[in-house]
């Protein structure tokens, strides 16, 4: 049955939802659509990630790699008499042990030139640096400082890490690096990689990769590598397995993920390396978001969890542990009772719910922390109230963690979120 699409119908729908105490207090309409929200919730202007590998120099050490990327918009540019713009900055990465002793320090200085003013405000992460440290396995604190030469102001990020040892018997796999681009020589040896620090891929027309290292324990036994790609509904997208006889201590391996991932969504890459009695398994999350596609509907277990704020606590505790068949029946009944147009084939409120869950998973997920967008504080607020009337973002303030302020005009409330770890996990710290 075709749904009416006139102004009177939309007005009726909004009044109905408000008068019945709908769980959605703000419905996205003209001027407040998904495209508008996408522009508001763009990526951070400063991003970093750390990776741990086996040292190729010293057997008893591990290699810490630090990748940093940031946008021109952070820097202060100076205009010369010829009308050109330039900015000089210094990137300093220091590593401290558990007692606060300095154990590693590296820096890089660069001069960024711009021929027009628009380039000085470029928000792409076009400035990229890599730093590498060979260290004994232990706990460390990494400090990253970006200092603007003109203003002498410094943006700082800190992270605690634990460097594990790859010398113990079962360690066959390194951490993995997701990449937007790979450069290799004629022999296939990797010379350079452009890492994707968010594990989110947005270009369906280009290759995107994952790189990792294998650490065989001997050269007599075959090494078996298995990998699979699973979507969030536990469907297998790809499954591969092969064996080879290793001839070196460190074997670098690449997987072209774009060969298998053709649909927007969130995925798990599962790696398993086996040699004799030794076995290592890893499971990491990544996502693909093609702008012309929507994510698929979430499975029933996740759907019930996303509704936690709308279900009485006692009822939720009971239903979350119920069999899937019971959950599906509960879900169907819950939304049928709230269908504003029961005479049609569509439940507009349920469709809006799915749009908000999918949007939250798309823009608020933190893949490196294995955190789904609906399970974040920003996701919970977005699902409940929809797109904010205004969003004030402060992603790269000097000496302050990234923070956002969301304002909802209809309910006259502000929500304050902080990303104290600087990795995209914004926590709700205050409401007004």
ABEGO torsion letter per residue (X at the ends): XBBBABAAAAAAAAAAAAAAGBABABBBBBGBBAAAAAAABBBBABBBBBBBBBBAABAABBBBBBBBBBBAAABBBBBBAAGBBBBBBBBBBBBBBAAGBBABBBBBBBBBBBABAAAAABABBABBBBBBBBBBBBBBBBBBBBBBAAAGBBBBBBBBBBBBBAABAABABBBBBBBABBBBBAAGBBABBBBBAAGBBABAABBBBBBBBBBBABAABBBBBBBBBBBAAGBBABBBBBBBBBABABBBBBBBAAAABABBEBBBBBBBBBBEABBBBBBBBBBBBBAABBBBBBBAAAAAAAAAAABBAAAAAAAAABBAAAAAAAAAAAAAAABABAABABBAAAAAAAAAAAAAAAAABBAAAGBBAAABAAAAAAAAAEBBABBBBBAABBGBBBBBBBBBAAAGBBBBBBBAAGAGBBBBABBX
